[in-house]
Amino acid sequence: MKKLLIIFSVVFLLFACGELPENFHVNYYGNGQTSGFAPTDSTEYTSGQYATVKDKHTLVKTGSEFGGWNTKADNTGTHYDVGDQIEIRNINIFLYAVWNAQ
């Protein structure tokens, strides 16, 4: 228990002093696709950098057209089109495919 407390204290002090790197990711989800895979973004971003929104990669949803990305799976969040720029602000970004009925 004492070792755990010491490790926690060191990590907390490093974080408080800004010594730990802050890397963030953009994650893509198919959101009900019937086949294919969402794009991946392996870049590690820091706060203040911009990520370019990717295309659908191989995602397909039968009877629907790809309509961009949204920060919420139910399409009530912020909408992004392919090629838009997203500013990274100290959080990971989660983007869900938007599907429009054909």
N, C-alpha and C positions, 0 to 999 in steps of 0.2 A: 504494500500500500504506500509505503514511504517513497519507493522508487517512482510510482505512478504520480504521486504528488509533485515530486521534483521535476519529472518530465513535463507535466502539465504546466508548472510554473515557468519553466524555460520557454516552452512554446508560447505561452501567454506573453511573456516579456518580449520575445522576438517579434510577435505579432504587433504588440503595442508600440514597439519602436520602428515598425515598418520594415523589418528585415526579411520577412517572409515574402516571397514573390506572389503576386496576385495574378493568376492566369485564369482566363475565362474562355468558354467555348460556345459555339453556335451549334445547336443540335436540331436535326430535322426529323420529322415523323410523318409517316404516310397517311395517318388519320383515316383508316378504313379502306385503304387501297385493296384491290382484288389481286394485284400482282405487282412485281417489281420491287425496287429498293429506293429508299430516300437517299439523297446525296449526303455525303459526309464532308465535314470541314475539320481537318486535323490541326488547323492553326490554333495556337495558344495566344489569345489576345490579352492585352493589358487595358486597363481603364483608359478611355480617351481614344483608343484606336477605332477604326471603322471596319466592318465586315461587309462584303458584297453578298447579297442574297443570291443563292444558287438556283438553278433550274430544277425541274422535277426529277432529274436523272432518269430512272426507268419506271417510275411509278405509273400505274394505270388503275383506274377505278371504272368498272363496267358501267356504261350509261351516263358517265360524267366526264366533264372536261376539267383539266387542271386550271385553277383560277388564282394561283399565287400561294401565299403563306400567311398565317395568322398566329399571333402569340397565344391564342387559346383554341383548344380543339373544337369548341362549339362556335367558332368564328365570331365571337363577341369582343375579341381583343383588338390589337393593332394589326392592320393589314399591310403586307409588303408584297410588292411585285418583284419578279426576277430582275436582278440588276440594281435594286435599291441598295442604299447604304444604311447600315444600322450602327449607331454609336454604341460601343461597349461601355457600360457604366457600372462596374463593380459587381456584375451578376452574369451568370450563364444565361444564354438566350435559347428559348425553346420555340421552334416554329413548326406549325402543323399545316399540312397540305389543305388547301381549300378546294372543294369539289363542287362544281356547278353542274346541275342536271342538263343533259343535252336536249 
